[in-house]
Amino acid sequence: MTTTLPQVGLAHEDAATYAEWFACLADPTRVRLLHTVATHQGEITVGALTEAVGISQSTCSHHLRKLADVGFVRLRKEGTATLVSVNPACCTGLPHAADAVMGTIVTRPCCPTDLPDDVTVRAMTHDDWGDVRRIYGEGIATRNATFETETPSRRTLDAKWLPDHRWVAEVNGHIAGWAAATPVSTRECYSGVAETSVYVGEDSRGRGIGKALLHKQVTAADESGLWTLQTAIFPENRASIALHHSAGFRTVGVRERIAQHHGVWRDTVLLERRSDSASGATC
């Protein structure tokens, strides 16, 4: 039996870049070093890395230079010490490279089923706007949630959000988070494409609120005929990226230096989720 393979669609430049990345990680010591740096909160000294991985300082420095050459880690001198941190873009770029090489055109899961029992997600009402804007402001304060620097007015948000795709999460009667969807275009052919936002209150993070909100957002979108959901997330916001992956979003790519935030150029990771029954209008 003869199988006809599809034409290779991976660009030569991308293939060369990915080959360089994978070649760098062909050494298990480098894999362990990268893992240690990536899972460490903030910067870590070469000395601490040496102790954590159990290798000599010269060996550690040699492998760190290799990792820095391809952009996996960043090295910074402070006095006599060398501080190491992970390149946030690689936290999504590396998984994306594996997806690109493997051609992940597969059915993706809807979303996780292990939702918290104490969280109720319901439609947003007029009485919720105070809490919604408060939680939005708490997200802005992290500097890793949005390019906004001030909380938008209720009128601004009300005008741009789709009326039937606004949700709040309640825990014991307290508004703990919200989710909303915005049309990406006024063109008819994009009528089923929306950009999503999910925000969790400062005192409610890490409890599954975002998971419950995203579950509602995704299932409601499928039921109403939205065939594509997309979102842009700062690479540093790794928890949000992981949350969206668990809900069936895939990383499309990293948009480098897409806009300035507090005077600094920032990258964003573009993710999207397609409905299994996607059948949009024709342009």
Secondary structure, DSSP 8 states (H G I E B T S, - for coil): ---------S-HHHHHHHHHHHHHTTSHHHHHHHHHHHHSSS-EEHHHHHHHHT--HHHHHHHHHHHHHTTSEEEEEETTEEEEEE-HHHHHHHHHHHHHHHT---------S---TT-EEEE--GGGHHHHHHHHHHHHHHTSS-S-SS---HHHHHHHS-TTSEEEEEETTEEEEEEEEEES-SSGGGTTEEEEEEEE-GGGTTSSHHHHHHHHHHHHHHHHT--EEEEEE-TT-HHHHHHHHHTT-EEEEEEEEEEEETTEEEEEEEEEEE-TT------
